[in-house]
Amino acid sequence: MDVGWQELTRIYRTIIHFDIKDGKIWLQQNLTELNPAEDLVAMGIAREDIVLGLHPPYKRPYTDYGVA
């Protein structure tokens, strides 16, 4: 999370966001240069159990990850 103030503007932004839905890990937001989905795979999570929710549903079948 990026939380705070910049002069008179409130800053509240999610840098990285995961959800767990129906037994799958959904990557909803990633504003980093890292690839957390690959980190999950390296930890032993099956690719089909990771959904790139930050991509629209019609693109998900073309990723190396799960579709839901």
PDB file with one MODEL, atoms N, CA, C and O in Angstrom:
MODEL        1
ATOM      1  N   MET A   1       0.842  -1.170   0.000  1.00  0.00           N
ATOM      2  CA  MET A   1       0.000   0.000   0.000  1.00  0.00           C
ATOM      3  C   MET A   1       0.891   1.238   0.000  1.00  0.00           C
ATOM      4  O   MET A   1       1.953   1.273   0.623  1.00  0.00           O
ATOM      5  N   ASP A   2       0.438   2.209  -0.692  1.00  0.00           N
ATOM      6  CA  ASP A   2       1.057   3.534  -0.673  1.00  0.00           C
ATOM      7  C   ASP A   2       0.028   4.444  -0.022  1.00  0.00           C
ATOM      8  O   ASP A   2      -1.000   4.753  -0.624  1.00  0.00           O
ATOM      9  N   VAL A   3       0.299   4.875   1.211  1.00  0.00           N
ATOM     10  CA  VAL A   3      -0.666   5.634   1.991  1.00  0.00           C
ATOM     11  C   VAL A   3       0.010   6.880   2.541  1.00  0.00           C
ATOM     12  O   VAL A   3       1.140   6.821   3.024  1.00  0.00           O
ATOM     13  N   GLY A   4      -0.685   8.001   2.466  1.00  0.00           N
ATOM     14  CA  GLY A   4      -0.147   9.222   3.046  1.00  0.00           C
ATOM     15  C   GLY A   4      -0.719  10.445   2.365  1.00  0.00           C
ATOM     16  O   GLY A   4      -1.812  10.423   1.799  1.00  0.00           O
ATOM     17  N   TRP A   5       0.060  11.516   2.438  1.00  0.00           N
ATOM     18  CA  TRP A   5      -0.369  12.786   1.879  1.00  0.00           C
ATOM     19  C   TRP A   5       0.733  13.355   0.992  1.00  0.00           C
ATOM     20  O   TRP A   5       1.919  13.221   1.289  1.00  0.00           O
ATOM     21  N   GLN A   6       0.324  13.988  -0.093  1.00  0.00           N
ATOM     22  CA  GLN A   6       1.232  14.745  -0.938  1.00  0.00           C
ATOM     23  C   GLN A   6       0.623  16.140  -1.022  1.00  0.00           C
ATOM     24  O   GLN A   6      -0.316  16.391  -1.776  1.00  0.00           O
ATOM     25  N   GLU A   7       1.190  17.032  -0.224  1.00  0.00           N
ATOM     26  CA  GLU A   7       0.624  18.364  -0.016  1.00  0.00           C
ATOM     27  C   GLU A   7      -0.818  18.213   0.471  1.00  0.00           C
ATOM     28  O   GLU A   7      -1.025  17.672   1.557  1.00  0.00           O
ATOM     29  N   LEU A   8      -1.815  18.662  -0.275  1.00  0.00           N
ATOM     30  CA  LEU A   8      -3.206  18.566   0.168  1.00  0.00           C
ATOM     31  C   LEU A   8      -3.951  17.389  -0.433  1.00  0.00           C
ATOM     32  O   LEU A   8      -5.167  17.276  -0.276  1.00  0.00           O
ATOM     33  N   THR A   9      -3.235  16.516  -1.118  1.00  0.00           N
ATOM     34  CA  THR A   9      -3.855  15.363  -1.785  1.00  0.00           C
ATOM     35  C   THR A   9      -3.597  14.090  -0.990  1.00  0.00           C
ATOM     36  O   THR A   9      -2.453  13.769  -0.668  1.00  0.00           O
ATOM     37  N   ARG A  10      -4.651  13.380  -0.681  1.00  0.00           N
ATOM     38  CA  ARG A  10      -4.551  12.098   0.021  1.00  0.00           C
ATOM     39  C   ARG A  10      -4.097  11.038  -0.964  1.00  0.00           C
ATOM     40  O   ARG A  10      -4.655  10.924  -2.055  1.00  0.00           O
ATOM     41  N   ILE A  11      -3.085  10.257  -0.590  1.00  0.00           N
ATOM     42  CA  ILE A  11      -2.566   9.160  -1.398  1.00  0.00           C
ATOM     43  C   ILE A  11      -3.020   7.857  -0.751  1.00  0.00           C
ATOM     44  O   ILE A  11      -2.718   7.597   0.413  1.00  0.00           O
ATOM     45  N   TYR A  12      -3.733   7.055  -1.497  1.00  0.00           N
ATOM     46  CA  TYR A  12      -4.163   5.732  -1.042  1.00  0.00           C
ATOM     47  C   TYR A  12      -4.211   4.838  -2.269  1.00  0.00           C
ATOM     48  O   TYR A  12      -5.163   4.877  -3.049  1.00  0.00           O
ATOM     49  N   ARG A  13      -3.177   4.039  -2.425  1.00  0.00           N
ATOM     50  CA  ARG A  13      -3.049   3.224  -3.630  1.00  0.00           C
ATOM     51  C   ARG A  13      -2.535   1.845  -3.244  1.00  0.00           C
ATOM     52  O   ARG A  13      -1.633   1.702  -2.418  1.00  0.00           O
ATOM     53  N   THR A  14      -3.122   0.853  -3.854  1.00  0.00           N
ATOM     54  CA  THR A  14      -2.683  -0.523  -3.640  1.00  0.00           C
ATOM     55  C   THR A  14      -1.587  -0.839  -4.645  1.00  0.00           C
ATOM     56  O   THR A  14      -1.796  -0.726  -5.853  1.00  0.00           O
ATOM     57  N   ILE A  15      -0.424  -1.232  -4.152  1.00  0.00           N
ATOM     58  CA  ILE A  15       0.714  -1.558  -5.005  1.00  0.00           C
ATOM     59  C   ILE A  15       0.590  -2.983  -5.534  1.00  0.00           C
ATOM     60  O   ILE A  15       0.823  -3.244  -6.714  1.00  0.00           O
ATOM     61  N   ILE A  16       0.221  -3.895  -4.649  1.00  0.00           N
ATOM     62  CA  ILE A  16       0.053  -5.298  -5.041  1.00  0.00           C
ATOM     63  C   ILE A  16      -1.152  -5.852  -4.290  1.00  0.00           C
ATOM     64  O   ILE A  16      -1.335  -5.586  -3.102  1.00  0.00           O
ATOM     65  N   HIS A  17      -1.971  -6.625  -5.001  1.00  0.00           N
ATOM     66  CA  HIS A  17      -3.226  -7.111  -4.415  1.00  0.00           C
ATOM     67  C   HIS A  17      -3.468  -8.549  -4.876  1.00  0.00           C
ATOM     68  O   HIS A  17      -3.517  -8.841  -6.071  1.00  0.00           O
ATOM     69  N   PHE A  18      -3.616  -9.426  -3.902  1.00  0.00           N
ATOM     70  CA  PHE A  18      -3.983 -10.823  -4.142  1.00  0.00           C
ATOM     71  C   PHE A  18      -5.336 -11.094  -3.497  1.00  0.00           C
ATOM     72  O   PHE A  18      -5.647 -10.535  -2.445  1.00  0.00           O
ATOM     73  N   ASP A  19      -6.129 -11.938  -4.113  1.00  0.00           N
ATOM     74  CA  ASP A  19      -7.343 -12.476  -3.506  1.00  0.00           C
ATOM     75  C   ASP A  19      -7.236 -13.994  -3.562  1.00  0.00           C
ATOM     76  O   ASP A  19      -6.552 -14.546  -4.424  1.00  0.00           O
ATOM     77  N   ILE A  20      -7.911 -14.656  -2.647  1.00  0.00           N
ATOM     78  CA  ILE A  20      -8.061 -16.108  -2.713  1.00  0.00           C
ATOM     79  C   ILE A  20      -9.544 -16.367  -2.920  1.00  0.00           C
ATOM     80  O   ILE A  20     -10.364 -16.081  -2.048  1.00  0.00           O
ATOM     81  N   LYS A  21      -9.879 -16.914  -4.089  1.00  0.00           N
ATOM     82  CA  LYS A  21     -11.273 -17.202  -4.431  1.00  0.00           C
ATOM     83  C   LYS A  21     -11.363 -18.612  -4.990  1.00  0.00           C
ATOM     84  O   LYS A  21     -10.619 -18.988  -5.897  1.00  0.00           O
ATOM     85  N   ASP A  22     -12.273 -19.374  -4.440  1.00  0.00           N
ATOM     86  CA  ASP A  22     -12.529 -20.745  -4.918  1.00  0.00           C
ATOM     87  C   ASP A  22     -11.247 -21.578  -5.001  1.00  0.00           C
ATOM     88  O   ASP A  22     -11.066 -22.361  -5.933  1.00  0.00           O
ATOM     89  N   GLY A  23     -10.365 -21.403  -4.021  1.00  0.00           N
ATOM     90  CA  GLY A  23      -9.145 -22.194  -3.953  1.00  0.00           C
ATOM     91  C   GLY A  23      -8.045 -21.758  -4.899  1.00  0.00           C
ATOM     92  O   GLY A  23      -7.030 -22.446  -5.020  1.00  0.00           O
ATOM     93  N   LYS A  24      -8.221 -20.634  -5.571  1.00  0.00           N
ATOM     94  CA  LYS A  24      -7.201 -20.122  -6.487  1.00  0.00           C
ATOM     95  C   LYS A  24      -6.699 -18.771  -5.986  1.00  0.00           C
ATOM     96  O   LYS A  24      -7.425 -18.030  -5.323  1.00  0.00           O
ATOM     97  N   ILE A  25      -5.456 -18.469  -6.313  1.00  0.00           N
ATOM     98  CA  ILE A  25      -4.859 -17.185  -5.957  1.00  0.00           C
ATOM     99  C   ILE A  25      -5.013 -16.252  -7.156  1.00  0.00           C
ATOM    100  O   ILE A  25      -4.530 -16.545  -8.249  1.00  0.00           O
ATOM    101  N   TRP A  26      -5.678 -15.149  -6.943  1.00  0.00           N
ATOM    102  CA  TRP A  26      -5.926 -14.165  -7.989  1.00  0.00           C
ATOM    103  C   TRP A  26      -4.987 -12.983  -7.790  1.00  0.00           C
ATOM    104  O   TRP A  26      -4.990 -12.356  -6.731  1.00  0.00           O
ATOM    105  N   LEU A  27      -4.190 -12.682  -8.796  1.00  0.00           N
ATOM    106  CA  LEU A  27      -3.361 -11.478  -8.782  1.00  0.00           C
ATOM    107  C   LEU A  27      -4.197 -10.369  -9.412  1.00  0.00           C
ATOM    108  O   LEU A  27      -4.433 -10.373 -10.620  1.00  0.00           O
ATOM    109  N   GLN A  28      -4.643  -9.417  -8.588  1.00  0.00           N
ATOM    110  CA  GLN A  28      -5.552  -8.375  -9.039  1.00  0.00           C
ATOM    111  C   GLN A  28      -4.842  -7.085  -9.438  1.00  0.00           C
ATOM    112  O   GLN A  28      -5.337  -6.334 -10.279  1.00  0.00           O
ATOM    113  N   GLN A  29      -3.690  -6.830  -8.839  1.00  0.00           N
ATOM    114  CA  GLN A  29      -2.961  -5.582  -9.108  1.00  0.00           C
ATOM    115  C   GLN A  29      -1.480  -5.834  -8.878  1.00  0.00           C
ATOM    116  O   GLN A  29      -1.100  -6.505  -7.918  1.00  0.00           O
ATOM    117  N   ASN A  30      -0.651  -5.302  -9.751  1.00  0.00           N
ATOM    118  CA  ASN A  30       0.794  -5.396  -9.574  1.00  0.00           C
ATOM    119  C   ASN A  30       1.433  -4.157 -10.187  1.00  0.00           C
ATOM    120  O   ASN A  30       1.574  -4.058 -11.406  1.00  0.00           O
ATOM    121  N   LEU A  31       1.816  -3.223  -9.341  1.00  0.00           N
ATOM    122  CA  LEU A  31       2.469  -2.004  -9.797  1.00  0.00           C
ATOM    123  C   LEU A  31       3.974  -2.057  -9.527  1.00  0.00           C
ATOM    124  O   LEU A  31       4.625  -1.019  -9.409  1.00  0.00           O
ATOM    125  N   THR A  32       4.516  -3.258  -9.431  1.00  0.00           N
ATOM    126  CA  THR A  32       5.950  -3.432  -9.202  1.00  0.00           C
ATOM    127  C   THR A  32       6.608  -3.913 -10.493  1.00  0.00           C
ATOM    128  O   THR A  32       5.933  -4.209 -11.479  1.00  0.00           O
ATOM    129  N   GLU A  33       7.907  -3.982 -10.466  1.00  0.00           N
ATOM    130  CA  GLU A  33       8.651  -4.551 -11.593  1.00  0.00           C
ATOM    131  C   GLU A  33       8.876  -6.045 -11.410  1.00  0.00           C
ATOM    132  O   GLU A  33       9.515  -6.688 -12.243  1.00  0.00           O
ATOM    133  N   LEU A  34       8.358  -6.589 -10.333  1.00  0.00           N
ATOM    134  CA  LEU A  34       8.531  -8.001 -10.018  1.00  0.00           C
ATOM    135  C   LEU A  34       7.416  -8.819 -10.663  1.00  0.00           C
ATOM    136  O   LEU A  34       6.424  -8.269 -11.141  1.00  0.00           O
ATOM    137  N   ASN A  35       7.594 -10.145 -10.668  1.00  0.00           N
ATOM    138  CA  ASN A  35       6.576 -11.047 -11.187  1.00  0.00           C
ATOM    139  C   ASN A  35       6.134 -11.976 -10.049  1.00  0.00           C
ATOM    140  O   ASN A  35       6.656 -13.083  -9.913  1.00  0.00           O
ATOM    141  N   PRO A  36       5.172 -11.526  -9.232  1.00  0.00           N
ATOM    142  CA  PRO A  36       4.777 -12.343  -8.080  1.00  0.00           C
ATOM    143  C   PRO A  36       4.153 -13.679  -8.474  1.00  0.00           C
ATOM    144  O   PRO A  36       4.208 -14.629  -7.693  1.00  0.00           O
ATOM    145  N   ALA A  37       3.567 -13.776  -9.651  1.00  0.00           N
ATOM    146  CA  ALA A  37       3.005 -15.064 -10.085  1.00  0.00           C
ATOM    147  C   ALA A  37       4.120 -16.103 -10.222  1.00  0.00           C
ATOM    148  O   ALA A  37       3.950 -17.255  -9.820  1.00  0.00           O
ATOM    149  N   GLU A  38       5.240 -15.705 -10.779  1.00  0.00           N
ATOM    150  CA  GLU A  38       6.372 -16.638 -10.902  1.00  0.00           C
ATOM    151  C   GLU A  38       6.968 -16.964  -9.535  1.00  0.00           C
ATOM    152  O   GLU A  38       7.452 -18.075  -9.317  1.00  0.00           O
ATOM    153  N   ASP A  39       6.934 -16.005  -8.620  1.00  0.00           N
ATOM    154  CA  ASP A  39       7.393 -16.290  -7.254  1.00  0.00           C
ATOM    155  C   ASP A  39       6.506 -17.350  -6.609  1.00  0.00           C
ATOM    156  O   ASP A  39       7.004 -18.230  -5.906  1.00  0.00           O
ATOM    157  N   LEU A  40       5.195 -17.274  -6.843  1.00  0.00           N
ATOM    158  CA  LEU A  40       4.279 -18.284  -6.305  1.00  0.00           C
ATOM    159  C   LEU A  40       4.564 -19.656  -6.901  1.00  0.00           C
ATOM    160  O   LEU A  40       4.531 -20.660  -6.191  1.00  0.00           O
ATOM    161  N   VAL A  41       4.843 -19.704  -8.201  1.00  0.00           N
ATOM    162  CA  VAL A  41       5.182 -20.973  -8.851  1.00  0.00           C
ATOM    163  C   VAL A  41       6.459 -21.548  -8.236  1.00  0.00           C
ATOM    164  O   VAL A  41       6.543 -22.750  -7.983  1.00  0.00           O
ATOM    165  N   ALA A  42       7.455 -20.686  -7.998  1.00  0.00           N
ATOM    166  CA  ALA A  42       8.713 -21.136  -7.384  1.00  0.00           C
ATOM    167  C   ALA A  42       8.497 -21.677  -5.973  1.00  0.00           C
ATOM    168  O   ALA A  42       9.278 -22.498  -5.493  1.00  0.00           O
ATOM    169  N   MET A  43       7.427 -21.214  -5.304  1.00  0.00           N
ATOM    170  CA  MET A  43       7.094 -21.696  -3.959  1.00  0.00           C
ATOM    171  C   MET A  43       6.277 -22.979  -3.983  1.00  0.00           C
ATOM    172  O   MET A  43       5.949 -23.534  -2.934  1.00  0.00           O
ATOM    173  N   GLY A  44       5.948 -23.452  -5.192  1.00  0.00           N
ATOM    174  CA  GLY A  44       5.235 -24.718  -5.293  1.00  0.00           C
ATOM    175  C   GLY A  44       3.754 -24.605  -5.622  1.00  0.00           C
ATOM    176  O   GLY A  44       3.060 -25.622  -5.640  1.00  0.00           O
ATOM    177  N   ILE A  45       3.248 -23.407  -5.883  1.00  0.00           N
ATOM    178  CA  ILE A  45       1.847 -23.240  -6.266  1.00  0.00           C
ATOM    179  C   ILE A  45       1.711 -23.619  -7.751  1.00  0.00           C
ATOM    180  O   ILE A  45       2.493 -23.162  -8.584  1.00  0.00           O
ATOM    181  N   ALA A  46       0.738 -24.435  -8.066  1.00  0.00           N
ATOM    182  CA  ALA A  46       0.521 -24.851  -9.454  1.00  0.00           C
ATOM    183  C   ALA A  46       0.058 -23.657 -10.292  1.00  0.00           C
ATOM    184  O   ALA A  46      -0.728 -22.830  -9.831  1.00  0.00           O
ATOM    185  N   ARG A  47       0.550 -23.581 -11.509  1.00  0.00           N
ATOM    186  CA  ARG A  47       0.188 -22.482 -12.416  1.00  0.00           C
ATOM    187  C   ARG A  47      -1.325 -22.374 -12.606  1.00  0.00           C
ATOM    188  O   ARG A  47      -1.864 -21.270 -12.691  1.00  0.00           O
ATOM    189  N   GLU A  48      -2.006 -23.511 -12.674  1.00  0.00           N
ATOM    190  CA  GLU A  48      -3.453 -23.469 -12.889  1.00  0.00           C
ATOM    191  C   GLU A  48      -4.218 -22.950 -11.674  1.00  0.00           C
ATOM    192  O   GLU A  48      -5.412 -22.665 -11.768  1.00  0.00           O
ATOM    193  N   ASP A  49      -3.529 -22.827 -10.522  1.00  0.00           N
ATOM    194  CA  ASP A  49      -4.145 -22.280  -9.314  1.00  0.00           C
ATOM    195  C   ASP A  49      -3.865 -20.791  -9.140  1.00  0.00           C
ATOM    196  O   ASP A  49      -4.216 -20.211  -8.113  1.00  0.00           O
ATOM    197  N   ILE A  50      -3.237 -20.171 -10.131  1.00  0.00           N
ATOM    198  CA  ILE A  50      -2.954 -18.738 -10.118  1.00  0.00           C
ATOM    199  C   ILE A  50      -3.719 -18.117 -11.282  1.00  0.00           C
ATOM    200  O   ILE A  50      -3.572 -18.546 -12.426  1.00  0.00           O
ATOM    201  N   VAL A  51      -4.525 -17.122 -10.994  1.00  0.00           N
ATOM    202  CA  VAL A  51      -5.304 -16.442 -12.028  1.00  0.00           C
ATOM    203  C   VAL A  51      -4.838 -14.996 -12.093  1.00  0.00           C
ATOM    204  O   VAL A  51      -4.768 -14.311 -11.073  1.00  0.00           O
ATOM    205  N   LEU A  52      -4.523 -14.540 -13.286  1.00  0.00           N
ATOM    206  CA  LEU A  52      -4.122 -13.154 -13.477  1.00  0.00           C
ATOM    207  C   LEU A  52      -5.376 -12.306 -13.666  1.00  0.00           C
ATOM    208  O   LEU A  52      -5.769 -11.988 -14.788  1.00  0.00           O
ATOM    209  N   GLY A  53      -5.990 -11.951 -12.546  1.00  0.00           N
ATOM    210  CA  GLY A  53      -7.222 -11.184 -12.573  1.00  0.00           C
ATOM    211  C   GLY A  53      -7.035  -9.781 -13.115  1.00  0.00           C
ATOM    212  O   GLY A  53      -8.011  -9.105 -13.442  1.00  0.00           O
ATOM    213  N   LEU A  54      -5.786  -9.336 -13.214  1.00  0.00           N
ATOM    214  CA  LEU A  54      -5.529  -8.015 -13.772  1.00  0.00           C
ATOM    215  C   LEU A  54      -5.636  -8.011 -15.284  1.00  0.00           C
ATOM    216  O   LEU A  54      -5.591  -6.951 -15.908  1.00  0.00           O
ATOM    217  N   HIS A  55      -5.778  -9.199 -15.886  1.00  0.00           N
ATOM    218  CA  HIS A  55      -6.043  -9.306 -17.324  1.00  0.00           C
ATOM    219  C   HIS A  55      -7.532  -9.575 -17.537  1.00  0.00           C
ATOM    220  O   HIS A  55      -8.159 -10.237 -16.711  1.00  0.00           O
ATOM    221  N   PRO A  56      -8.100  -9.076 -18.622  1.00  0.00           N
ATOM    222  CA  PRO A  56      -9.514  -9.377 -18.886  1.00  0.00           C
ATOM    223  C   PRO A  56      -9.717 -10.869 -19.150  1.00  0.00           C
ATOM    224  O   PRO A  56      -8.797 -11.546 -19.607  1.00  0.00           O
ATOM    225  N   PRO A  57     -10.908 -11.382 -18.866  1.00  0.00           N
ATOM    226  CA  PRO A  57     -11.158 -12.822 -19.007  1.00  0.00           C
ATOM    227  C   PRO A  57     -10.807 -13.390 -20.386  1.00  0.00           C
ATOM    228  O   PRO A  57     -10.346 -14.528 -20.474  1.00  0.00           O
ATOM    229  N   TYR A  58     -11.010 -12.633 -21.450  1.00  0.00           N
ATOM    230  CA  TYR A  58     -10.723 -13.178 -22.784  1.00  0.00           C
ATOM    231  C   TYR A  58      -9.232 -13.360 -23.039  1.00  0.00           C
ATOM    232  O   TYR A  58      -8.860 -14.097 -23.952  1.00  0.00           O
ATOM    233  N   LYS A  59      -8.368 -12.712 -22.262  1.00  0.00           N
ATOM    234  CA  LYS A  59      -6.919 -12.881 -22.428  1.00  0.00           C
ATOM    235  C   LYS A  59      -6.341 -14.000 -21.570  1.00  0.00           C
ATOM    236  O   LYS A  59      -5.271 -14.523 -21.880  1.00  0.00           O
ATOM    237  N   ARG A  60      -7.023 -14.368 -20.512  1.00  0.00           N
ATOM    238  CA  ARG A  60      -6.472 -15.337 -19.557  1.00  0.00           C
ATOM    239  C   ARG A  60      -6.131 -16.690 -20.171  1.00  0.00           C
ATOM    240  O   ARG A  60      -5.142 -17.291 -19.752  1.00  0.00           O
ATOM    241  N   PRO A  61      -6.896 -17.211 -21.145  1.00  0.00           N
ATOM    242  CA  PRO A  61      -6.512 -18.499 -21.720  1.00  0.00           C
ATOM    243  C   PRO A  61      -5.157 -18.459 -22.430  1.00  0.00           C
ATOM    244  O   PRO A  61      -4.558 -19.507 -22.670  1.00  0.00           O
ATOM    245  N   TYR A  62      -4.677 -17.291 -22.761  1.00  0.00           N
ATOM    246  CA  TYR A  62      -3.407 -17.155 -23.491  1.00  0.00           C
ATOM    247  C   TYR A  62      -2.215 -16.926 -22.559  1.00  0.00           C
ATOM    248  O   TYR A  62      -1.084 -16.775 -23.021  1.00  0.00           O
ATOM    249  N   THR A  63      -2.467 -16.899 -21.259  1.00  0.00           N
ATOM    250  CA  THR A  63      -1.370 -16.802 -20.290  1.00  0.00           C
ATOM    251  C   THR A  63      -0.957 -18.212 -19.910  1.00  0.00           C
ATOM    252  O   THR A  63      -1.613 -19.183 -20.289  1.00  0.00           O
ATOM    253  N   ASP A  64       0.119 -18.321 -19.168  1.00  0.00           N
ATOM    254  CA  ASP A  64       0.574 -19.635 -18.684  1.00  0.00           C
ATOM    255  C   ASP A  64      -0.060 -19.998 -17.349  1.00  0.00           C
ATOM    256  O   ASP A  64       0.414 -20.893 -16.649  1.00  0.00           O
ATOM    257  N   TYR A  65      -1.144 -19.290 -16.997  1.00  0.00           N
ATOM    258  CA  TYR A  65      -1.750 -19.469 -15.678  1.00  0.00           C
ATOM    259  C   TYR A  65      -3.196 -19.905 -15.817  1.00  0.00           C
ATOM    260  O   TYR A  65      -3.706 -20.087 -16.922  1.00  0.00           O
ATOM    261  N   GLY A  66      -3.845 -20.067 -14.673  1.00  0.00           N
ATOM    262  CA  GLY A  66      -5.214 -20.551 -14.656  1.00  0.00           C
ATOM    263  C   GLY A  66      -6.213 -19.566 -15.231  1.00  0.00           C
ATOM    264  O   GLY A  66      -5.956 -18.367 -15.335  1.00  0.00           O
ATOM    265  N   VAL A  67      -7.342 -20.103 -15.595  1.00  0.00           N
ATOM    266  CA  VAL A  67      -8.473 -19.275 -16.037  1.00  0.00           C
ATOM    267  C   VAL A  67      -9.647 -19.619 -15.120  1.00  0.00           C
ATOM    268  O   VAL A  67      -9.829 -20.773 -14.731  1.00  0.00           O
ATOM    269  N   ALA A  68     -10.412 -18.634 -14.792  1.00  0.00           N
ATOM    270  CA  ALA A  68     -11.544 -18.896 -13.898  1.00  0.00           C
ATOM    271  C   ALA A  68     -12.750 -18.102 -14.340  1.00  0.00           C
ATOM    272  O   ALA A  68     -13.807 -18.185 -13.715  1.00  0.00           O
TER     273      ALA A  68
ENDMDL
END
